[in-house]
Each structure stands twice: as structure tokens, then as C-alpha cells.
């Protein structure tokens, strides 16, 4: 009877939680656990409540207790993985996402989360595999097809990605994200004219599509249409001031015209948002050097040189050797 009462209290708490009555729900979860301390569902649900209310340490404890009671509780593994991911603990997150799909391989939502983890981890090949598994379970889910196309693009499997996007657009011709991804796909292959057409179509459907607008700017620049590329980057800086990639590219254009002060102002603004953004750090060093501030430029570039960041550490090293270390 005690276990049955614990289950009933847990169910009542879940309903209160769904209504946003967190304090009341907390009380019923605790009552359920008093009656049955090994009620894995109650521990998991209380962990979810604590996650919702920002009490992450306590949430983690309850997910762990749920797994002590029921090691194959797939949802507790998933919730624990999400917490680890939020804290940047990638190895722990990977382990629990893997457990989730091992325990419940017929749940498309679990494969979806697994795929999203791989994309965040910069592993598009693994993400494509996970999206394919999700799509096998839900063959008509257009969102999965779109995300699979994104992952396939990241692996260089452009024809497969194009085919998948074609399927999405056949069913949803007004899907602006699909047009954006089709445009990016052609941009990656340097088919600039086709890319521009697709990206403008995406913006016609959704003018606030930040990704489409940024890639349209890159497309114009790839076509050596500097005027239209600059126009888009200016618009990006106004509409999306937190987009550090667009603002840095705008600063690089200013540098190409020897507008050192304007470029430096833009790069300083970018680095206030993200002090470690390598491209902005590098070009800030260049701008400082061009203004005669060689010592300050050298300090900035030396920090980048030792950071071992792909591409820009080597660029900094070359610039230092050529101009600063003379």
C-alpha cells in the first residue's frame, strides 16, 4: 500500500508541476519519497522540478538517486545528460545520452537529443547517424529531414543533403529554414548565383532569418559584389548586434578601406560580447598596428599566438614575425 500511495502522490505532484504550482508539487514529491525513498519516477520528476526552478545541484542529486533505484531509467539518464551539457561537461553528457538511446532505442525524441548533442560537440557525422535513426522511427517528420540535411552538409555529403532538403520543400514549400539551408549548401559549393536566389527566397518568407541574411552577405562577397555584401553586413549590425561573426566581417571590410578607427570601434564592441573570439582578436591587432600602436598590437597577437586556435594562432604568428618581431 505504501508504494501505491507513493505512486499516487507522485502523479498528483506531476499535475501540480504542469500547472506551475511548484511549491505544492515539491511537497507532494517529498511525501511520495518519504513513503518510498526508492521511487525512481518521483526522484526524476523532482529533479525536473528543481531544474525548472534553477536548483541544479539538487536536481542532479535526484537524477542520480533515480538511477540508483532504477539504473535503466531512460528519462533520468536524459535529464542528467541535459544538465551535464548545460554545464559544459561533454563526456558525462555523452555517456548519459548514449545510455538513453541504448535503453529506449524506439524513442525518436531520444535520438533527436543525441543528434543535437553531436552537433553541439562538432561531430556532424555522428549527428547524421542519430538523425537517421530518429527519421527511421518517424519517416514523415520534416524537422528531422531538415536537421539531417544540416548534418550531412557538415560532412561534405552535399548531394545527400540536397536530396533531403528537396523532400522537405516538396512537402513544405514555405519552409524558410529549408530554403536557407539550401542556400548555404550552394554557397559551400561556390554556386553563388543559386545560393543568392535561395537565400533571398528564405528572407522573403522570414525577413528576420538571421542565418539567411548573414549567408546572403557572404554570398555577395563571394560574388565580389562588395556593395551588396556591405549593405547586408550593415543591416546585420543594426538588426542583430549580438552577431559577432557579421560584425567582425563588417570590421574586416572597413580595414580593407583603411578605415582603422571605425574598424577598431567595431572590433572592440565584438570583444566586449566575446573576448575570446579569435577572428576579432586577430584583426584588432592588425588595426592597432596600422594605427602605430605596435606594442599594444603585439600584446594582443601574442596572446592569440599562444592560444593554439585553428587558423588564427598561425595567422598571429606570421604577422608577429613579419611586422612586430623585426
VEXDREN-2710 file (C-alpha; in Angstrom, 1 decimal):
% VEXDREN-2710
k/r/px/py/pz
1/UNK/0.0/0.0/0.0
2/UNK/2.9/2.4/0.8
3/UNK/4.4/2.0/-2.7
4/UNK/0.9/2.5/-4.2
5/UNK/0.4/5.7/-2.2
6/UNK/3.8/6.9/-3.2
7/UNK/2.9/6.5/-6.9
8/UNK/-0.4/8.4/-6.4
9/UNK/1.4/11.2/-4.6
10/UNK/3.9/11.4/-7.4
11/UNK/1.2/11.6/-10.0
12/UNK/-0.6/14.3/-8.1
13/UNK/2.7/16.3/-7.9
14/UNK/3.2/16.0/-11.6
15/UNK/-0.2/17.5/-12.3
16/UNK/0.6/20.4/-10.0
17/UNK/4.0/20.8/-11.6
18/UNK/2.4/21.1/-15.0
19/UNK/0.1/23.8/-13.6
20/UNK/3.2/25.7/-12.5
21/UNK/2.4/25.2/-8.8
22/UNK/6.0/24.2/-7.9
23/UNK/5.9/24.6/-4.2
24/UNK/2.8/22.4/-3.8
25/UNK/4.3/19.9/-6.2
26/UNK/7.5/19.8/-4.3
27/UNK/5.6/19.0/-1.1
28/UNK/3.8/16.0/-2.7
29/UNK/7.1/14.7/-4.3
30/UNK/8.7/14.8/-0.9
31/UNK/5.7/12.9/0.6
32/UNK/6.0/10.3/-2.1
33/UNK/9.7/9.8/-1.4
34/UNK/9.1/9.6/2.4
35/UNK/6.7/6.7/1.7
36/UNK/9.1/5.1/-0.8
37/UNK/12.6/6.5/-0.9
38/UNK/13.4/4.3/-4.0
39/UNK/10.6/5.7/-6.2
40/UNK/12.7/6.5/-9.2
41/UNK/9.9/8.4/-11.0
42/UNK/9.4/10.7/-8.1
43/UNK/13.2/11.3/-7.9
44/UNK/13.3/12.0/-11.6
45/UNK/10.3/14.3/-11.5
46/UNK/11.6/16.2/-8.5
47/UNK/14.9/16.6/-10.4
48/UNK/13.0/18.1/-13.3
49/UNK/11.1/20.5/-11.0
50/UNK/14.4/21.6/-9.5
51/UNK/15.8/22.1/-13.0
52/UNK/12.8/24.3/-13.8
53/UNK/13.4/26.4/-10.7
54/UNK/17.2/26.7/-11.2
55/UNK/18.2/24.5/-8.3
56/UNK/20.6/22.5/-10.5
57/UNK/22.7/20.9/-7.8
58/UNK/19.6/19.4/-6.1
59/UNK/18.3/18.3/-9.5
60/UNK/21.4/16.4/-10.2
61/UNK/21.2/14.6/-6.9
62/UNK/17.7/13.4/-7.5
63/UNK/18.5/12.2/-11.0
64/UNK/21.4/10.2/-9.5
65/UNK/19.1/8.8/-6.9
66/UNK/16.6/7.8/-9.6
67/UNK/19.3/6.0/-11.4
68/UNK/20.5/4.3/-8.2
69/UNK/17.0/2.9/-7.8
70/UNK/16.4/2.2/-11.4
71/UNK/19.7/2.1/-13.5
72/UNK/17.8/1.8/-16.8
73/UNK/15.5/4.8/-16.2
74/UNK/15.9/6.4/-19.7
75/UNK/14.3/9.7/-18.8
76/UNK/16.6/10.2/-15.8
77/UNK/19.6/9.5/-18.0
78/UNK/18.3/12.1/-20.5
79/UNK/17.7/14.7/-17.9
80/UNK/21.1/14.1/-16.3
81/UNK/22.7/14.4/-19.7
82/UNK/20.9/17.7/-20.3
83/UNK/22.3/19.1/-17.1
84/UNK/25.8/17.9/-17.8
85/UNK/25.6/19.5/-21.3
86/UNK/24.4/22.8/-19.8
87/UNK/27.5/22.8/-17.5
88/UNK/29.8/22.0/-20.5
89/UNK/30.6/18.5/-19.1
90/UNK/30.6/16.9/-22.5
91/UNK/32.0/13.4/-21.6
92/UNK/29.4/12.9/-18.9
93/UNK/26.6/14.2/-21.2
94/UNK/27.7/11.8/-23.9
95/UNK/27.7/8.9/-21.5
96/UNK/24.1/9.5/-20.4
97/UNK/22.7/10.4/-23.9
98/UNK/24.3/7.1/-25.0
99/UNK/22.5/5.2/-22.2
100/UNK/19.2/6.9/-23.1
101/UNK/19.2/5.5/-26.7
102/UNK/20.6/2.1/-25.6
103/UNK/17.7/1.7/-23.1
104/UNK/14.9/3.1/-25.2
105/UNK/16.0/2.8/-28.9
106/UNK/12.4/3.1/-30.2
107/UNK/12.0/6.7/-28.8
108/UNK/12.6/9.2/-31.6
109/UNK/12.9/12.0/-29.2
110/UNK/15.9/10.4/-27.5
111/UNK/17.7/10.1/-30.8
112/UNK/16.8/13.7/-31.5
113/UNK/18.6/14.8/-28.3
114/UNK/21.5/12.5/-29.1
115/UNK/21.8/14.2/-32.6
116/UNK/21.6/17.7/-31.1
117/UNK/24.4/16.8/-28.7
118/UNK/26.6/15.7/-31.5
119/UNK/26.0/18.9/-33.5
120/UNK/26.9/21.0/-30.4
121/UNK/30.0/18.8/-30.0
122/UNK/31.1/19.5/-33.6
123/UNK/30.6/15.9/-34.7
124/UNK/28.3/16.1/-37.8
125/UNK/28.9/12.5/-38.9
126/UNK/27.7/11.1/-35.6
127/UNK/24.8/13.6/-35.6
128/UNK/23.8/12.5/-39.1
129/UNK/23.6/8.9/-37.8
130/UNK/21.5/9.8/-34.9
131/UNK/19.1/11.9/-37.1
132/UNK/18.8/9.0/-39.5
133/UNK/17.8/6.8/-36.6
134/UNK/15.1/9.3/-35.5
135/UNK/13.9/9.5/-39.0
136/UNK/13.5/5.7/-39.3
137/UNK/11.2/5.9/-36.3
138/UNK/9.3/8.9/-37.7
139/UNK/9.7/8.8/-41.5
140/UNK/7.3/11.7/-42.2
141/UNK/8.9/14.2/-39.7
142/UNK/10.1/17.1/-41.8
143/UNK/12.1/18.6/-38.9
144/UNK/14.3/15.5/-38.8
145/UNK/14.9/15.6/-42.5
146/UNK/15.9/19.2/-42.3
147/UNK/18.3/18.6/-39.4
148/UNK/19.7/15.5/-41.1
149/UNK/20.4/17.7/-44.2
150/UNK/22.3/20.2/-42.0
151/UNK/24.4/17.4/-40.5
152/UNK/25.1/15.9/-43.9
153/UNK/26.2/19.2/-45.2
154/UNK/28.7/19.3/-42.4
155/UNK/30.2/16.0/-43.6
156/UNK/30.5/17.2/-47.2
157/UNK/27.8/14.9/-48.4
158/UNK/26.2/17.6/-50.4
159/UNK/24.1/15.6/-52.8
160/UNK/22.5/13.6/-49.9
161/UNK/21.8/16.9/-48.1
162/UNK/20.3/18.4/-51.3
163/UNK/18.0/15.4/-51.7
164/UNK/16.8/15.6/-48.1
165/UNK/16.1/19.3/-48.4
166/UNK/14.2/18.7/-51.6
167/UNK/12.0/16.3/-49.8
168/UNK/11.3/18.9/-47.1
169/UNK/10.5/21.6/-49.6
170/UNK/8.3/19.3/-51.6
171/UNK/6.0/19.0/-48.5
172/UNK/6.6/22.5/-47.1
173/UNK/7.5/24.9/-49.9
174/UNK/7.2/27.8/-47.5
175/UNK/9.7/26.4/-45.0
176/UNK/12.2/29.3/-44.8
177/UNK/14.8/27.3/-42.9
178/UNK/14.9/24.7/-45.7
179/UNK/15.5/27.5/-48.3
180/UNK/18.2/28.9/-46.0
181/UNK/20.0/25.6/-45.7
182/UNK/19.7/25.0/-49.5
183/UNK/21.3/28.4/-50.0
184/UNK/24.1/27.6/-47.6
185/UNK/24.6/24.3/-49.3
186/UNK/25.1/26.1/-52.7
187/UNK/27.3/28.7/-51.0
188/UNK/29.6/26.0/-49.7
189/UNK/29.9/24.7/-53.2
190/UNK/30.5/28.3/-54.6
191/UNK/27.3/28.2/-56.6
192/UNK/26.9/31.9/-55.7
193/UNK/24.0/32.7/-58.0
194/UNK/21.8/29.8/-56.9
195/UNK/22.8/30.4/-53.3
196/UNK/21.6/34.1/-53.6
197/UNK/18.3/33.0/-55.1
198/UNK/17.6/30.5/-52.3
199/UNK/18.7/32.9/-49.5
200/UNK/16.6/35.7/-50.8
201/UNK/13.6/33.4/-51.1
202/UNK/14.2/32.5/-47.4
203/UNK/14.2/36.1/-46.4
204/UNK/11.1/36.8/-48.4
205/UNK/9.4/34.2/-46.2
206/UNK/11.0/35.3/-43.0
207/UNK/12.9/38.7/-43.1
208/UNK/14.2/38.1/-39.6
209/UNK/16.0/34.9/-40.6
210/UNK/19.5/35.9/-39.2
211/UNK/21.2/32.9/-40.7
212/UNK/19.9/33.6/-44.2
213/UNK/20.8/37.2/-44.0
214/UNK/24.4/36.6/-42.9
215/UNK/24.9/33.9/-45.5
216/UNK/23.5/36.2/-48.2
217/UNK/26.1/38.8/-47.2
218/UNK/28.8/36.1/-47.6
219/UNK/27.3/35.2/-50.9
220/UNK/27.5/38.7/-52.2
221/UNK/31.1/39.0/-51.1
222/UNK/31.9/35.7/-52.7
223/UNK/30.5/37.1/-56.0
224/UNK/32.8/40.2/-55.4
225/UNK/29.7/42.3/-55.1
226/UNK/31.1/44.3/-52.2
227/UNK/28.4/47.0/-52.2
228/UNK/25.6/44.5/-51.6
229/UNK/27.7/42.5/-49.2
230/UNK/28.5/45.6/-47.2
231/UNK/24.8/46.6/-47.3
232/UNK/23.8/43.3/-45.7
233/UNK/26.5/43.4/-43.1
234/UNK/25.4/46.9/-42.1
235/UNK/21.9/45.7/-41.8
236/UNK/23.1/42.8/-39.7
237/UNK/24.9/45.1/-37.3
238/UNK/21.7/47.1/-36.9
239/UNK/19.2/44.2/-36.7
240/UNK/21.4/41.6/-34.9
241/UNK/24.0/43.5/-32.8
242/UNK/25.0/40.3/-30.9
243/UNK/26.0/38.5/-34.2
244/UNK/29.8/38.7/-33.7
245/UNK/30.6/37.0/-36.9
246/UNK/28.8/39.5/-39.0
247/UNK/30.1/42.5/-37.1
248/UNK/33.7/41.1/-37.4
249/UNK/33.3/40.7/-41.2
250/UNK/32.0/44.2/-41.4
251/UNK/35.1/45.4/-39.5
252/UNK/37.3/43.5/-41.9
253/UNK/35.6/45.3/-44.8
254/UNK/36.4/48.6/-43.0
255/UNK/40.0/47.6/-42.6
256/UNK/40.2/46.8/-46.3
257/UNK/39.3/50.5/-46.9
258/UNK/41.8/51.7/-44.3
259/UNK/39.1/53.0/-42.0
260/UNK/41.1/52.0/-39.0
261/UNK/39.2/53.9/-36.3
262/UNK/35.8/52.6/-37.4
263/UNK/37.1/49.1/-37.7
264/UNK/38.7/49.2/-34.3
265/UNK/35.5/50.5/-32.7
266/UNK/33.5/47.6/-34.2
267/UNK/36.1/45.0/-33.1
268/UNK/36.2/46.4/-29.6
269/UNK/32.4/46.1/-29.5
270/UNK/32.6/42.5/-30.6
271/UNK/35.2/41.7/-28.0
272/UNK/33.0/43.1/-25.3
273/UNK/30.5/40.5/-26.3
274/UNK/33.0/37.7/-26.6
275/UNK/36.6/38.5/-25.5
276/UNK/37.9/35.2/-26.9
277/UNK/36.6/35.5/-30.5
278/UNK/39.8/34.7/-32.3
279/UNK/39.0/36.4/-35.6
280/UNK/38.2/39.7/-33.9
281/UNK/41.3/39.5/-31.7
282/UNK/43.5/39.0/-34.8
283/UNK/42.0/41.9/-36.8
284/UNK/42.0/44.1/-33.7
285/UNK/45.8/43.5/-33.5
286/UNK/46.1/44.4/-37.2
287/UNK/44.1/47.6/-36.7
288/UNK/46.2/48.6/-33.8
289/UNK/49.4/48.1/-35.7
290/UNK/48.1/50.2/-38.6
291/UNK/47.4/53.0/-36.1
292/UNK/51.0/52.9/-35.0
293/UNK/50.2/51.1/-31.7
294/UNK/52.7/48.3/-32.3
295/UNK/53.3/47.4/-28.7
296/UNK/49.6/47.0/-27.9
297/UNK/49.1/45.1/-31.2
298/UNK/51.9/42.8/-30.3
299/UNK/50.4/42.0/-26.9
300/UNK/47.1/41.2/-28.4
301/UNK/48.5/39.0/-31.1
302/UNK/50.9/37.2/-28.8
303/UNK/48.0/36.1/-26.6
304/UNK/46.3/34.7/-29.7
305/UNK/49.6/33.1/-30.9
306/UNK/49.8/31.0/-27.7
307/UNK/46.1/30.1/-27.6
308/UNK/46.5/27.4/-30.3
309/UNK/43.3/28.2/-32.1
310/UNK/43.0/26.7/-35.5
311/UNK/43.8/29.2/-38.2
312/UNK/44.2/32.4/-36.2
313/UNK/47.1/31.3/-34.0
314/UNK/49.2/30.7/-37.1
315/UNK/48.0/34.0/-38.7
316/UNK/49.1/35.8/-35.5
317/UNK/52.4/34.1/-35.6
318/UNK/53.1/35.1/-39.2
319/UNK/52.0/38.7/-38.5
320/UNK/54.2/39.0/-35.5
321/UNK/57.2/37.6/-37.3
322/UNK/56.7/39.9/-40.3
323/UNK/55.9/43.2/-38.6
324/UNK/56.4/43.1/-34.8
325/UNK/59.5/40.9/-34.2
326/UNK/61.7/42.8/-36.6
END
